[in-house]
Amino acid sequence: MKTLRARVALWTVAVVTGVLILFGAGAAWNLRKELVENLDQEIKTEAGTLGAEIEERQVDWSNRPRAEAFFAEELAQFHYVEIHDAAQSVLYRSPILGNQEVFSGSRQGRSFELSSNGRPIRFEIFERGGLTFALGKDLGGVNETLAGLVRAYLFTLPLVVLAVGAGGWLSARRAVAPIQTITAQAEKISASDLHQRIPEPSSADEIGQLAQVLNEMFDRLQRSFEQITRFTSDASHELKTPLALMRAQVETALASPEIGAAEREVFSDLVEQCTQLSQIVDGLLFLSRADDRGLALEQSAVDLTALVRELAEDAEILATAATLTLRCELAEEIVVSGDGRLLRRAAMNLIDNAVKYNRPGGMVILAASVDGREAAFSVRNTGLGLAPESHEKIFERFFRSDLSHYTETAGHGLGLSIAREIARAHGGDVVLLRSDAEWTEFSIRLPLSPARALATAGSSGYPPVGP
C-alpha cells in the first residue's frame, strides 16, 4: 500500500484479527473445559448413586439370575456403563456399547474419552463394593454447544474485522489529515513565495513539532534566498555601469583611424566580450528581480500572431547569416493577455537558441496556434538533439548542454530560464516538446485572452514537423 492510511488500517485489522482469533480459540478451549468438567461432575454424581445401590443390594454376582435382575432394574437408567468383578471379568456392559471394551486396569482413577458408534463418550472408572465399573456420558451436547459458539463467532468475526478496518481507516485518516495539510501547503511554497508558512496546530504533539520545524527551515531558506537574490541584484547593478563605460571606451578606441589591424581585431573581440557580459548581467538582474518581487506585467491584449510576424523579420536576418532556412506556420489572430515587451523577449530567446544550436543548412520553423484554451508559440529547428537527462536541466540557470560546441556563437545559459520565468508570470510555461537527432522543438504555452478564448477555440494547431 502506498498511503500511510491504508498501511495503518491494514496493520490494525491484522493485529485485531490475530487477537480475536487467539481470544476465540482460548474462549472455545476454556468453554469446552468447563463443559467437560460439568459432565465429569455429573458422571461422579451418577457413579455415587450406582455405587450406593451396589452396596445396598449386596448382590451375589455368582448368582447369574439375581445379577441380571439387578442389572435390568438398576442399570437401565445408565446408557454407558461397564462393570467388572474382582477378576476383571465383564459382569455387565450396556447394549449400546456392543462388544467394545471400555477400560483396562491402567485407566483406573482418571477420565478418558472413547468413540462408540461414531459418538464421543466421556468415561470415568470407579471401584465400589469389590467391583470396578466405568460410567460414561455422551459428549455430543458439549461438542454441539461448542460448534454453535464457533459458528456464531465465525459469523460475527468478519463483521467485527470490517468495523475495525473502517474505524482504523477513519482514525488513520484523521491522524494523517494534518500531515496532508502540511504537504499541500509545502507544495505551494516555491522560490517566488517563500514568505508563506505552514499553519501550526494548537496541539503540541508530533504534528505540531513537525510544522514548527518546517517553518523554521523555511525561515532559514528565505533569509538565505533573499541574501543571494540581493547579492545577485546588487552585483549585477554595480557591474552594469563599468561594463557600459568599458564598452564605450573600447568602441571609441575602435573608431580611431590611428589603430592598426591587429589592435582593431583585439578591440572588436573586447566589444563582443563586453556585449556578452552585459547580456549576462542584464539576465541576472532580470531573474533576481523576478525572484525578489516577481515580474511587473503591463497587461494588455497581445496578438501573438502579429508578434511572431514582427520577430520573423529579425529571425530571417539571423537565419540568413547562419545559412539557415526560416519558415513560418501561423494561424489567424491569436490574442493573449500579457506584457508584449516581455513576451517578445521570451519568444526571441527561443528563436536565438534555434539559430545558434542548428546544423549548417538547417531549418528553423516558427509556429503560432491554438490548443484548446491555450495559445502555443513553437520554435522548431534541425538541431542535433539533447541528451534525455538534460531535458529538464536546460531550464536551469547557466546550464550549457554539450551541443554548445557546435556553434561559434556561445550562449550564456540564461535564455531558457528567462523565457520560462516570463511564461510562468503569464500563467503559462515553456516546455520541450521534442528533441532527437532530427528535430528539437520548444513551445511557449499561454492562456488565451478570456474575450478571445471562445472565438479561437476551434482553431487547430500545427503538428511537429517530421522528416
HELIX and SHEET records of a PDB file:
HELIX    1   1 LEU A    4  ARG A   57  1                                  54    
HELIX    2   2 ARG A   64  GLU A   74  1                                  11    
HELIX    3   3 PRO A   95  LEU A   97  5                                   3    
HELIX    4   4 GLY A  105  ARG A  107  5                                   3    
HELIX    5   5 GLY A  140  LYS A  188  1                                  49    
HELIX    6   6 ALA A  191  ASP A  193  5                                   3    
HELIX    7   7 GLU A  206  ALA A  255  1                                  50    
HELIX    8   8 ALA A  261  ARG A  293  1                                  33    
HELIX    9   9 LEU A  304  ALA A  321  1                                  18    
HELIX   10  10 GLY A  340  LYS A  356  1                                  17    
HELIX   11  11 PRO A  388  SER A  390  5                                   3    
HELIX   12  12 LYS A  393  PHE A  395  5                                   3    
HELIX   13  13 ASP A  402  TYR A  406  5                                   5    
HELIX   14  14 GLY A  415  ALA A  425  1                                  11    
HELIX   15  15 PRO A  450  THR A  456  1                                   7    
SHEET    1   A 5 VAL A  90  ARG A  93  0                                        
SHEET    2   A 5 TYR A  80  HIS A  84 -1                                        
SHEET    3   A 5 LEU A 131  ASP A 138 -1                                        
SHEET    4   A 5 ARG A 119  ARG A 128 -1                                        
SHEET    5   A 5 SER A 111  SER A 116 -1                                        
SHEET    1   B 2 SER A 300  ASP A 303  0                                        
SHEET    2   B 2 VAL A 335  GLY A 338 -1                                        
SHEET    1   C 5 THR A 325  LEU A 330  0                                        
SHEET    2   C 5 MET A 363  ASP A 371  1                                        
SHEET    3   C 5 GLU A 374  ASN A 381 -1                                        
SHEET    4   C 5 THR A 440  PRO A 447 -1                                        
SHEET    5   C 5 ASP A 429  SER A 435 -1                                        
END                                                                             
